[in-house]
Structure formats: C-alpha cells, structure tokens
Amino acid sequence: MAGVPVRDLRNDTRGVLDRVTAGETLILTVRGRSIATISALRIDRRWISRAEFVRTLLALRPDEALDADMRAVAPETTDELE
C-alpha cells in the first residue's frame, strides 16, 4: 500500500481518487504518520429479470404482528376498491 500525504489529497483529490478507483488502497499520512486507509467500496450489483423480481416480492409476507396492529387501527382497507 502506498502512502499519500494528506497535502496530496487536498491538492490533487481527483488524482488520488482515480488511483483508488483503479483498485489501489492508499494510506493517508500526516507528517509521515499513518492516519487512515482509503480503498474503493465493493458494490456488487446484480440485475434480475422483472419476473424474478415479482416472484421475490410476492413471496414476502408482512410481519404478522404488524399486520394485526394495522387491521386493528384501520380495519377498512382499499383492497375492495380494485
């Protein structure tokens, strides 16, 4: 891991962030003393089909206690309006 003075981060933020985006992990230093590590976030995006999304959504059920509480507070629903 390369050390990067905080001064470089302040003066060349874009350059430092480009290095991190490229996969480098950097150690920020102040007067030669390590103070922090900067690394890229791992964001794994997984695209799913609409059909899979709908199946997943329909498989979810509301919390039974919350559902009972909501029905007690507001027994009339808009379900019959469909």
TAMOSUL-V330209 format. One record per backbone hydrogen bond with DSSP energy under -0.5 kcal/mol. NH is the residue of the N-H (numbers start at 1). CO is the residue of the C=O. Records with the same first field share a line. If there is no record, write none. Layout:
NH: CO, CO
//
This chain:
2: 25
4: 27
6: 29
8: 5
9: 5
10: 6
11: 7
12: 8
16: 12
17: 13
18: 14
19: 15
20: 16
21: 17
22: 18
23: 20
24: 19
26: 24, 38
27: 2
28: 26, 36
29: 4
30: 33
33: 30
35: 28
36: 28
38: 26
43: 41
44: 42
45: 43
47: 45
53: 49
54: 50
55: 51
56: 52
57: 53
58: 54
59: 55
60: 56, 57
67: 63
68: 64
69: 65
70: 66
71: 67
72: 68
73: 69
74: 70
77: 75
81: 78
82: 79
//
